[in-house]
């Protein structure tokens, strides 16, 4: 296993540990879960920012829910 693949594996393990914590914590909510996933998506894609929107049922309105940190 190369150093790069070990680093990726470690990053994924850390993500899954954080995800398990958020999913299992009674204090966690939808925003905590989406925030964790959004931050991981920003890391994976190499983006500088990320955001999450909800689309209204009538599809006429988009509500910005969360920006990455």
mmCIF file of the N, C-alpha and C atoms, coordinates in Angstrom:
data_MODEL
# 
_entry.id   MODEL 
# 
loop_
_atom_site.group_PDB 
_atom_site.id 
_atom_site.type_symbol 
_atom_site.label_atom_id 
_atom_site.label_alt_id 
_atom_site.label_comp_id 
_atom_site.label_asym_id 
_atom_site.label_entity_id 
_atom_site.label_seq_id 
_atom_site.pdbx_PDB_ins_code 
_atom_site.Cartn_x 
_atom_site.Cartn_y 
_atom_site.Cartn_z 
_atom_site.occupancy 
_atom_site.B_iso_or_equiv 
_atom_site.pdbx_formal_charge 
_atom_site.auth_seq_id 
_atom_site.auth_comp_id 
_atom_site.auth_asym_id 
_atom_site.auth_atom_id 
_atom_site.pdbx_PDB_model_num 
ATOM 1   N N  . UNK A 1 1  ? 0.858   -1.171 0.000  1.00 0.00 ? 1  UNK A N  1 
ATOM 2   C CA . UNK A 1 1  ? 0.000   0.000  0.000  1.00 0.00 ? 1  UNK A CA 1 
ATOM 3   C C  . UNK A 1 1  ? 0.903   1.233  0.000  1.00 0.00 ? 1  UNK A C  1 
ATOM 4   N N  . UNK A 1 2  ? 0.605   2.168  -0.900 1.00 0.00 ? 2  UNK A N  1 
ATOM 5   C CA . UNK A 1 2  ? 1.417   3.382  -0.996 1.00 0.00 ? 2  UNK A CA 1 
ATOM 6   C C  . UNK A 1 2  ? 1.049   4.360  0.113  1.00 0.00 ? 2  UNK A C  1 
ATOM 7   N N  . UNK A 1 3  ? 1.910   5.338  0.296  1.00 0.00 ? 3  UNK A N  1 
ATOM 8   C CA . UNK A 1 3  ? 1.652   6.369  1.309  1.00 0.00 ? 3  UNK A CA 1 
ATOM 9   C C  . UNK A 1 3  ? 0.363   7.120  0.995  1.00 0.00 ? 3  UNK A C  1 
ATOM 10  N N  . UNK A 1 4  ? 0.136   7.397  -0.298 1.00 0.00 ? 4  UNK A N  1 
ATOM 11  C CA . UNK A 1 4  ? -1.080  8.117  -0.698 1.00 0.00 ? 4  UNK A CA 1 
ATOM 12  C C  . UNK A 1 4  ? -2.331  7.295  -0.395 1.00 0.00 ? 4  UNK A C  1 
ATOM 13  N N  . UNK A 1 5  ? -2.298  6.010  -0.695 1.00 0.00 ? 5  UNK A N  1 
ATOM 14  C CA . UNK A 1 5  ? -3.482  5.183  -0.437 1.00 0.00 ? 5  UNK A CA 1 
ATOM 15  C C  . UNK A 1 5  ? -3.697  4.984  1.057  1.00 0.00 ? 5  UNK A C  1 
ATOM 16  N N  . UNK A 1 6  ? -2.619  4.946  1.842  1.00 0.00 ? 6  UNK A N  1 
ATOM 17  C CA . UNK A 1 6  ? -2.765  4.865  3.299  1.00 0.00 ? 6  UNK A CA 1 
ATOM 18  C C  . UNK A 1 6  ? -3.420  6.130  3.837  1.00 0.00 ? 6  UNK A C  1 
ATOM 19  N N  . UNK A 1 7  ? -3.022  7.279  3.288  1.00 0.00 ? 7  UNK A N  1 
ATOM 20  C CA . UNK A 1 7  ? -3.592  8.554  3.714  1.00 0.00 ? 7  UNK A CA 1 
ATOM 21  C C  . UNK A 1 7  ? -5.078  8.623  3.375  1.00 0.00 ? 7  UNK A C  1 
ATOM 22  N N  . UNK A 1 8  ? -5.447  8.197  2.160  1.00 0.00 ? 8  UNK A N  1 
ATOM 23  C CA . UNK A 1 8  ? -6.858  8.184  1.760  1.00 0.00 ? 8  UNK A CA 1 
ATOM 24  C C  . UNK A 1 8  ? -7.654  7.248  2.657  1.00 0.00 ? 8  UNK A C  1 
ATOM 25  N N  . UNK A 1 9  ? -7.093  6.093  2.933  1.00 0.00 ? 9  UNK A N  1 
ATOM 26  C CA . UNK A 1 9  ? -7.766  5.122  3.794  1.00 0.00 ? 9  UNK A CA 1 
ATOM 27  C C  . UNK A 1 9  ? -7.984  5.694  5.187  1.00 0.00 ? 9  UNK A C  1 
ATOM 28  N N  . UNK A 1 10 ? -6.983  6.373  5.709  1.00 0.00 ? 10 UNK A N  1 
ATOM 29  C CA . UNK A 1 10 ? -7.094  6.999  7.026  1.00 0.00 ? 10 UNK A CA 1 
ATOM 30  C C  . UNK A 1 10 ? -8.159  8.093  7.018  1.00 0.00 ? 10 UNK A C  1 
ATOM 31  N N  . UNK A 1 11 ? -8.190  8.897  5.947  1.00 0.00 ? 11 UNK A N  1 
ATOM 32  C CA . UNK A 1 11 ? -9.202  9.952  5.830  1.00 0.00 ? 11 UNK A CA 1 
ATOM 33  C C  . UNK A 1 11 ? -10.605 9.365  5.800  1.00 0.00 ? 11 UNK A C  1 
ATOM 34  N N  . UNK A 1 12 ? -10.793 8.285  5.035  1.00 0.00 ? 12 UNK A N  1 
ATOM 35  C CA . UNK A 1 12 ? -12.109 7.651  4.970  1.00 0.00 ? 12 UNK A CA 1 
ATOM 36  C C  . UNK A 1 12 ? -12.488 7.054  6.319  1.00 0.00 ? 12 UNK A C  1 
ATOM 37  N N  . UNK A 1 13 ? -11.532 6.441  6.999  1.00 0.00 ? 13 UNK A N  1 
ATOM 38  C CA . UNK A 1 13 ? -11.816 5.885  8.327  1.00 0.00 ? 13 UNK A CA 1 
ATOM 39  C C  . UNK A 1 13 ? -12.244 6.980  9.292  1.00 0.00 ? 13 UNK A C  1 
ATOM 40  N N  . UNK A 1 14 ? -11.561 8.118  9.256  1.00 0.00 ? 14 UNK A N  1 
ATOM 41  C CA . UNK A 1 14 ? -11.941 9.245  10.117 1.00 0.00 ? 14 UNK A CA 1 
ATOM 42  C C  . UNK A 1 14 ? -13.336 9.745  9.775  1.00 0.00 ? 14 UNK A C  1 
ATOM 43  N N  . UNK A 1 15 ? -13.639 9.834  8.476  1.00 0.00 ? 15 UNK A N  1 
ATOM 44  C CA . UNK A 1 15 ? -14.965 10.275 8.059  1.00 0.00 ? 15 UNK A CA 1 
ATOM 45  C C  . UNK A 1 15 ? -16.036 9.326  8.584  1.00 0.00 ? 15 UNK A C  1 
ATOM 46  N N  . UNK A 1 16 ? -15.812 8.023  8.431  1.00 0.00 ? 16 UNK A N  1 
ATOM 47  C CA . UNK A 1 16 ? -16.811 7.051  8.885  1.00 0.00 ? 16 UNK A CA 1 
ATOM 48  C C  . UNK A 1 16 ? -16.971 7.071  10.404 1.00 0.00 ? 16 UNK A C  1 
ATOM 49  N N  . UNK A 1 17 ? -15.903 7.322  11.124 1.00 0.00 ? 17 UNK A N  1 
ATOM 50  C CA . UNK A 1 17 ? -16.007 7.458  12.583 1.00 0.00 ? 17 UNK A CA 1 
ATOM 51  C C  . UNK A 1 17 ? -16.852 8.674  12.948 1.00 0.00 ? 17 UNK A C  1 
ATOM 52  N N  . UNK A 1 18 ? -16.596 9.802  12.269 1.00 0.00 ? 18 UNK A N  1 
ATOM 53  C CA . UNK A 1 18 ? -17.384 11.014 12.521 1.00 0.00 ? 18 UNK A CA 1 
ATOM 54  C C  . UNK A 1 18 ? -18.845 10.790 12.142 1.00 0.00 ? 18 UNK A C  1 
ATOM 55  N N  . UNK A 1 19 ? -19.068 10.120 11.025 1.00 0.00 ? 19 UNK A N  1 
ATOM 56  C CA . UNK A 1 19 ? -20.430 9.840  10.578 1.00 0.00 ? 19 UNK A CA 1 
ATOM 57  C C  . UNK A 1 19 ? -21.160 8.964  11.592 1.00 0.00 ? 19 UNK A C  1 
ATOM 58  N N  . UNK A 1 20 ? -20.501 7.938  12.083 1.00 0.00 ? 20 UNK A N  1 
ATOM 59  C CA . UNK A 1 20 ? -21.114 7.064  13.087 1.00 0.00 ? 20 UNK A CA 1 
ATOM 60  C C  . UNK A 1 20 ? -21.436 7.841  14.356 1.00 0.00 ? 20 UNK A C  1 
ATOM 61  N N  . UNK A 1 21 ? -20.549 8.752  14.738 1.00 0.00 ? 21 UNK A N  1 
ATOM 62  C CA . UNK A 1 21 ? -20.789 9.570  15.929 1.00 0.00 ? 21 UNK A CA 1 
ATOM 63  C C  . UNK A 1 21 ? -22.015 10.461 15.735 1.00 0.00 ? 21 UNK A C  1 
ATOM 64  N N  . UNK A 1 22 ? -22.067 11.146 14.589 1.00 0.00 ? 22 UNK A N  1 
ATOM 65  C CA . UNK A 1 22 ? -23.196 12.044 14.317 1.00 0.00 ? 22 UNK A CA 1 
ATOM 66  C C  . UNK A 1 22 ? -24.500 11.256 14.254 1.00 0.00 ? 22 UNK A C  1 
ATOM 67  N N  . UNK A 1 23 ? -24.481 10.113 13.587 1.00 0.00 ? 23 UNK A N  1 
ATOM 68  C CA . UNK A 1 23 ? -25.701 9.310  13.447 1.00 0.00 ? 23 UNK A CA 1 
ATOM 69  C C  . UNK A 1 23 ? -26.156 8.743  14.793 1.00 0.00 ? 23 UNK A C  1 
ATOM 70  N N  . UNK A 1 24 ? -25.211 8.471  15.684 1.00 0.00 ? 24 UNK A N  1 
ATOM 71  C CA . UNK A 1 24 ? -25.551 7.850  16.959 1.00 0.00 ? 24 UNK A CA 1 
ATOM 72  C C  . UNK A 1 24 ? -25.776 8.817  18.101 1.00 0.00 ? 24 UNK A C  1 
ATOM 73  N N  . UNK A 1 25 ? -25.485 10.080 17.881 1.00 0.00 ? 25 UNK A N  1 
ATOM 74  C CA . UNK A 1 25 ? -25.603 11.065 18.950 1.00 0.00 ? 25 UNK A CA 1 
ATOM 75  C C  . UNK A 1 25 ? -27.030 11.594 19.044 1.00 0.00 ? 25 UNK A C  1 
ATOM 76  N N  . UNK A 1 26 ? -27.626 11.539 20.240 1.00 0.00 ? 26 UNK A N  1 
ATOM 77  C CA . UNK A 1 26 ? -28.988 12.052 20.388 1.00 0.00 ? 26 UNK A CA 1 
ATOM 78  C C  . UNK A 1 26 ? -29.080 13.569 20.193 1.00 0.00 ? 26 UNK A C  1 
ATOM 79  N N  . UNK A 1 27 ? -27.958 14.270 20.322 1.00 0.00 ? 27 UNK A N  1 
ATOM 80  C CA . UNK A 1 27 ? -27.960 15.724 20.141 1.00 0.00 ? 27 UNK A CA 1 
ATOM 81  C C  . UNK A 1 27 ? -27.853 16.125 18.672 1.00 0.00 ? 27 UNK A C  1 
ATOM 82  N N  . UNK A 1 28 ? -27.482 15.180 17.806 1.00 0.00 ? 28 UNK A N  1 
ATOM 83  C CA . UNK A 1 28 ? -27.288 15.493 16.391 1.00 0.00 ? 28 UNK A CA 1 
ATOM 84  C C  . UNK A 1 28 ? -28.621 15.695 15.690 1.00 0.00 ? 28 UNK A C  1 
ATOM 85  N N  . UNK A 1 29 ? -28.551 16.447 14.601 1.00 0.00 ? 29 UNK A N  1 
ATOM 86  C CA . UNK A 1 29 ? -29.747 16.705 13.812 1.00 0.00 ? 29 UNK A CA 1 
ATOM 87  C C  . UNK A 1 29 ? -29.385 16.657 12.329 1.00 0.00 ? 29 UNK A C  1 
ATOM 88  N N  . UNK A 1 30 ? -30.353 16.946 11.482 1.00 0.00 ? 30 UNK A N  1 
ATOM 89  C CA . UNK A 1 30 ? -30.138 16.897 10.039 1.00 0.00 ? 30 UNK A CA 1 
ATOM 90  C C  . UNK A 1 30 ? -29.025 17.847 9.605  1.00 0.00 ? 30 UNK A C  1 
ATOM 91  N N  . UNK A 1 31 ? -28.972 19.022 10.198 1.00 0.00 ? 31 UNK A N  1 
ATOM 92  C CA . UNK A 1 31 ? -27.938 19.996 9.831  1.00 0.00 ? 31 UNK A CA 1 
ATOM 93  C C  . UNK A 1 31 ? -26.544 19.450 10.135 1.00 0.00 ? 31 UNK A C  1 
ATOM 94  N N  . UNK A 1 32 ? -26.363 18.776 11.270 1.00 0.00 ? 32 UNK A N  1 
ATOM 95  C CA . UNK A 1 32 ? -25.064 18.186 11.614 1.00 0.00 ? 32 UNK A CA 1 
ATOM 96  C C  . UNK A 1 32 ? -24.649 17.143 10.580 1.00 0.00 ? 32 UNK A C  1 
ATOM 97  N N  . UNK A 1 33 ? -25.595 16.301 10.188 1.00 0.00 ? 33 UNK A N  1 
ATOM 98  C CA . UNK A 1 33 ? -25.308 15.248 9.220  1.00 0.00 ? 33 UNK A CA 1 
ATOM 99  C C  . UNK A 1 33 ? -24.947 15.841 7.860  1.00 0.00 ? 33 UNK A C  1 
ATOM 100 N N  . UNK A 1 34 ? -25.742 16.773 7.385  1.00 0.00 ? 34 UNK A N  1 
ATOM 101 C CA . UNK A 1 34 ? -25.471 17.389 6.083  1.00 0.00 ? 34 UNK A CA 1 
ATOM 102 C C  . UNK A 1 34 ? -24.155 18.158 6.117  1.00 0.00 ? 34 UNK A C  1 
ATOM 103 N N  . UNK A 1 35 ? -23.859 18.816 7.214  1.00 0.00 ? 35 UNK A N  1 
ATOM 104 C CA . UNK A 1 35 ? -22.603 19.553 7.348  1.00 0.00 ? 35 UNK A CA 1 
ATOM 105 C C  . UNK A 1 35 ? -21.401 18.621 7.222  1.00 0.00 ? 35 UNK A C  1 
ATOM 106 N N  . UNK A 1 36 ? -21.455 17.491 7.899  1.00 0.00 ? 36 UNK A N  1 
ATOM 107 C CA . UNK A 1 36 ? -20.360 16.522 7.838  1.00 0.00 ? 36 UNK A CA 1 
ATOM 108 C C  . UNK A 1 36 ? -20.163 16.017 6.408  1.00 0.00 ? 36 UNK A C  1 
ATOM 109 N N  . UNK A 1 37 ? -21.245 15.657 5.755  1.00 0.00 ? 37 UNK A N  1 
ATOM 110 C CA . UNK A 1 37 ? -21.165 15.141 4.391  1.00 0.00 ? 37 UNK A CA 1 
ATOM 111 C C  . UNK A 1 37 ? -20.712 16.234 3.424  1.00 0.00 ? 37 UNK A C  1 
ATOM 112 N N  . UNK A 1 38 ? -21.193 17.441 3.607  1.00 0.00 ? 38 UNK A N  1 
ATOM 113 C CA . UNK A 1 38 ? -20.802 18.562 2.754  1.00 0.00 ? 38 UNK A CA 1 
ATOM 114 C C  . UNK A 1 38 ? -19.308 18.847 2.870  1.00 0.00 ? 38 UNK A C  1 
ATOM 115 N N  . UNK A 1 39 ? -18.784 18.869 4.080  1.00 0.00 ? 39 UNK A N  1 
ATOM 116 C CA . UNK A 1 39 ? -17.351 19.129 4.273  1.00 0.00 ? 39 UNK A CA 1 
ATOM 117 C C  . UNK A 1 39 ? -16.512 18.028 3.621  1.00 0.00 ? 39 UNK A C  1 
ATOM 118 N N  . UNK A 1 40 ? -16.964 16.784 3.705  1.00 0.00 ? 40 UNK A N  1 
ATOM 119 C CA . UNK A 1 40 ? -16.237 15.678 3.076  1.00 0.00 ? 40 UNK A CA 1 
ATOM 120 C C  . UNK A 1 40 ? -16.288 15.816 1.556  1.00 0.00 ? 40 UNK A C  1 
ATOM 121 N N  . UNK A 1 41 ? -17.426 16.211 1.015  1.00 0.00 ? 41 UNK A N  1 
ATOM 122 C CA . UNK A 1 41 ? -17.546 16.406 -0.433 1.00 0.00 ? 41 UNK A CA 1 
ATOM 123 C C  . UNK A 1 41 ? -16.614 17.513 -0.917 1.00 0.00 ? 41 UNK A C  1 
ATOM 124 N N  . UNK A 1 42 ? -16.486 18.577 -0.142 1.00 0.00 ? 42 UNK A N  1 
ATOM 125 C CA . UNK A 1 42 ? -15.572 19.669 -0.490 1.00 0.00 ? 42 UNK A CA 1 
ATOM 126 C C  . UNK A 1 42 ? -14.136 19.147 -0.523 1.00 0.00 ? 42 UNK A C  1 
ATOM 127 N N  . UNK A 1 43 ? -13.771 18.342 0.470  1.00 0.00 ? 43 UNK A N  1 
ATOM 128 C CA . UNK A 1 43 ? -12.411 17.769 0.508  1.00 0.00 ? 43 UNK A CA 1 
ATOM 129 C C  . UNK A 1 43 ? -12.161 16.867 -0.694 1.00 0.00 ? 43 UNK A C  1 
ATOM 130 N N  . UNK A 1 44 ? -13.093 15.964 -0.959 1.00 0.00 ? 44 UNK A N  1 
ATOM 131 C CA . UNK A 1 44 ? -12.921 14.983 -2.030 1.00 0.00 ? 44 UNK A CA 1 
ATOM 132 C C  . UNK A 1 44 ? -12.801 15.655 -3.392 1.00 0.00 ? 44 UNK A C  1 
ATOM 133 N N  . UNK A 1 45 ? -13.605 16.677 -3.623 1.00 0.00 ? 45 UNK A N  1 
ATOM 134 C CA . UNK A 1 45 ? -13.609 17.341 -4.933 1.00 0.00 ? 45 UNK A CA 1 
ATOM 135 C C  . UNK A 1 45 ? -12.532 18.404 -5.075 1.00 0.00 ? 45 UNK A C  1 
ATOM 136 N N  . UNK A 1 46 ? -11.900 18.776 -3.961 1.00 0.00 ? 46 UNK A N  1 
ATOM 137 C CA . UNK A 1 46 ? -10.888 19.823 -4.013 1.00 0.00 ? 46 UNK A CA 1 
ATOM 138 C C  . UNK A 1 46 ? -11.490 21.208 -4.178 1.00 0.00 ? 46 UNK A C  1 
ATOM 139 N N  . UNK A 1 47 ? -12.769 21.330 -3.906 1.00 0.00 ? 47 UNK A N  1 
ATOM 140 C CA . UNK A 1 47 ? -13.460 22.618 -4.032 1.00 0.00 ? 47 UNK A CA 1 
ATOM 141 C C  . UNK A 1 47 ? -13.058 23.552 -2.899 1.00 0.00 ? 47 UNK A C  1 
ATOM 142 N N  . UNK A 1 48 ? -13.259 24.832 -3.121 1.00 0.00 ? 48 UNK A N  1 
ATOM 143 C CA . UNK A 1 48 ? -12.995 25.806 -2.069 1.00 0.00 ? 48 UNK A CA 1 
ATOM 144 C C  . UNK A 1 48 ? -14.217 25.999 -1.186 1.00 0.00 ? 48 UNK A C  1 
ATOM 145 N N  . UNK A 1 49 ? -15.394 25.828 -1.759 1.00 0.00 ? 49 UNK A N  1 
ATOM 146 C CA . UNK A 1 49 ? -16.638 25.965 -0.993 1.00 0.00 ? 49 UNK A CA 1 
ATOM 147 C C  . UNK A 1 49 ? -17.631 24.899 -1.444 1.00 0.00 ? 49 UNK A C  1 
ATOM 148 N N  . UNK A 1 50 ? -18.638 24.712 -0.631 1.00 0.00 ? 50 UNK A N  1 
ATOM 149 C CA . UNK A 1 50 ? -19.739 23.836 -0.985 1.00 0.00 ? 50 UNK A CA 1 
ATOM 150 C C  . UNK A 1 50 ? -21.010 24.395 -0.383 1.00 0.00 ? 50 UNK A C  1 
ATOM 151 N N  . UNK A 1 51 ? -22.125 24.000 -0.916 1.00 0.00 ? 51 UNK A N  1 
ATOM 152 C CA . UNK A 1 51 ? -23.398 24.464 -0.379 1.00 0.00 ? 51 UNK A CA 1 
ATOM 153 C C  . UNK A 1 51 ? -24.456 23.397 -0.603 1.00 0.00 ? 51 UNK A C  1 
ATOM 154 N N  . UNK A 1 52 ? -25.505 23.477 0.180  1.00 0.00 ? 52 UNK A N  1 
ATOM 155 C CA . UNK A 1 52 ? -26.597 22.512 0.109  1.00 0.00 ? 52 UNK A CA 1 
ATOM 156 C C  . UNK A 1 52 ? -27.905 23.281 0.071  1.00 0.00 ? 52 UNK A C  1 
ATOM 157 N N  . UNK A 1 53 ? -28.726 22.955 -0.916 1.00 0.00 ? 53 UNK A N  1 
ATOM 158 C CA . UNK A 1 53 ? -30.025 23.611 -1.077 1.00 0.00 ? 53 UNK A CA 1 
ATOM 159 C C  . UNK A 1 53 ? -31.146 22.588 -0.941 1.00 0.00 ? 53 UNK A C  1 
ATOM 160 N N  . UNK A 1 54 ? -32.299 23.073 -0.544 1.00 0.00 ? 54 UNK A N  1 
ATOM 161 C CA . UNK A 1 54 ? -33.526 22.293 -0.627 1.00 0.00 ? 54 UNK A CA 1 
ATOM 162 C C  . UNK A 1 54 ? -34.380 22.918 -1.714 1.00 0.00 ? 54 UNK A C  1 
ATOM 163 N N  . UNK A 1 55 ? -34.988 22.095 -2.537 1.00 0.00 ? 55 UNK A N  1 
ATOM 164 C CA . UNK A 1 55 ? -35.891 22.560 -3.576 1.00 0.00 ? 55 UNK A CA 1 
ATOM 165 C C  . UNK A 1 55 ? -37.319 22.369 -3.091 1.00 0.00 ? 55 UNK A C  1 
ATOM 166 N N  . UNK A 1 56 ? -38.111 23.437 -3.152 1.00 0.00 ? 56 UNK A N  1 
ATOM 167 C CA . UNK A 1 56 ? -39.503 23.368 -2.707 1.00 0.00 ? 56 UNK A CA 1 
ATOM 168 C C  . UNK A 1 56 ? -40.276 22.367 -3.569 1.00 0.00 ? 56 UNK A C  1 
ATOM 169 N N  . UNK A 1 57 ? -41.318 21.799 -2.996 1.00 0.00 ? 57 UNK A N  1 
ATOM 170 C CA . UNK A 1 57 ? -42.101 20.794 -3.712 1.00 0.00 ? 57 UNK A CA 1 
ATOM 171 C C  . UNK A 1 57 ? -42.650 21.322 -5.030 1.00 0.00 ? 57 UNK A C  1 
ATOM 172 N N  . UNK A 1 58 ? -43.007 22.602 -5.076 1.00 0.00 ? 58 UNK A N  1 
ATOM 173 C CA . UNK A 1 58 ? -43.539 23.171 -6.321 1.00 0.00 ? 58 UNK A CA 1 
ATOM 174 C C  . UNK A 1 58 ? -42.429 23.474 -7.332 1.00 0.00 ? 58 UNK A C  1 
ATOM 175 N N  . UNK A 1 59 ? -41.186 23.268 -6.921 1.00 0.00 ? 59 UNK A N  1 
ATOM 176 C CA . UNK A 1 59 ? -39.998 23.466 -7.763 1.00 0.00 ? 59 UNK A CA 1 
ATOM 177 C C  . UNK A 1 59 ? -39.846 24.909 -8.244 1.00 0.00 ? 59 UNK A C  1 
ATOM 178 N N  . UNK A 1 60 ? -40.455 25.827 -7.536 1.00 0.00 ? 60 UNK A N  1 
ATOM 179 C CA . UNK A 1 60 ? -40.342 27.243 -7.882 1.00 0.00 ? 60 UNK A CA 1 
ATOM 180 C C  . UNK A 1 60 ? -39.471 28.016 -6.903 1.00 0.00 ? 60 UNK A C  1 
ATOM 181 N N  . UNK A 1 61 ? -38.957 27.334 -5.903 1.00 0.00 ? 61 UNK A N  1 
ATOM 182 C CA . UNK A 1 61 ? -38.209 28.031 -4.862 1.00 0.00 ? 61 UNK A CA 1 
ATOM 183 C C  . UNK A 1 61 ? -37.066 27.147 -4.368 1.00 0.00 ? 61 UNK A C  1 
ATOM 184 N N  . UNK A 1 62 ? -35.883 27.720 -4.306 1.00 0.00 ? 62 UNK A N  1 
ATOM 185 C CA . UNK A 1 62 ? -34.717 27.015 -3.782 1.00 0.00 ? 62 UNK A CA 1 
ATOM 186 C C  . UNK A 1 62 ? -34.311 27.688 -2.481 1.00 0.00 ? 62 UNK A C  1 
ATOM 187 N N  . UNK A 1 63 ? -34.142 26.901 -1.445 1.00 0.00 ? 63 UNK A N  1 
ATOM 188 C CA . UNK A 1 63 ? -33.785 27.425 -0.133 1.00 0.00 ? 63 UNK A CA 1 
ATOM 189 C C  . UNK A 1 63 ? -32.364 26.993 0.213  1.00 0.00 ? 63 UNK A C  1 
ATOM 190 N N  . UNK A 1 64 ? -31.456 27.969 0.332  1.00 0.00 ? 64 UNK A N  1 
ATOM 191 C CA . UNK A 1 64 ? -30.093 27.660 0.743  1.00 0.00 ? 64 UNK A CA 1 
ATOM 192 C C  . UNK A 1 64 ? -30.124 27.184 2.184  1.00 0.00 ? 64 UNK A C  1 
ATOM 193 N N  . UNK A 1 65 ? -29.627 25.983 2.412  1.00 0.00 ? 65 UNK A N  1 
ATOM 194 C CA . UNK A 1 65 ? -29.673 25.394 3.742  1.00 0.00 ? 65 UNK A CA 1 
ATOM 195 C C  . UNK A 1 65 ? -28.347 25.538 4.479  1.00 0.00 ? 65 UNK A C  1 
ATOM 196 N N  . UNK A 1 66 ? -27.224 25.351 3.769  1.00 0.00 ? 66 UNK A N  1 
ATOM 197 C CA . UNK A 1 66 ? -25.940 25.307 4.460  1.00 0.00 ? 66 UNK A CA 1 
ATOM 198 C C  . UNK A 1 66 ? -24.789 25.594 3.507  1.00 0.00 ? 66 UNK A C  1 
ATOM 199 N N  . UNK A 1 67 ? -23.830 26.411 3.963  1.00 0.00 ? 67 UNK A N  1 
ATOM 200 C CA . UNK A 1 67 ? -22.560 26.642 3.281  1.00 0.00 ? 67 UNK A CA 1 
ATOM 201 C C  . UNK A 1 67 ? -21.487 25.836 3.989  1.00 0.00 ? 67 UNK A C  1 
ATOM 202 N N  . UNK A 1 68 ? -20.446 25.452 3.258  1.00 0.00 ? 68 UNK A N  1 
ATOM 203 C CA . UNK A 1 68 ? -19.307 24.796 3.901  1.00 0.00 ? 68 UNK A CA 1 
ATOM 204 C C  . UNK A 1 68 ? -18.557 25.819 4.740  1.00 0.00 ? 68 UNK A C  1 
ATOM 205 N N  . UNK A 1 69 ? -17.685 25.318 5.607  1.00 0.00 ? 69 UNK A N  1 
ATOM 206 C CA . UNK A 1 69 ? -16.950 26.200 6.522  1.00 0.00 ? 69 UNK A CA 1 
ATOM 207 C C  . UNK A 1 69 ? -15.769 26.848 5.850  1.00 0.00 ? 69 UNK A C  1 
# 
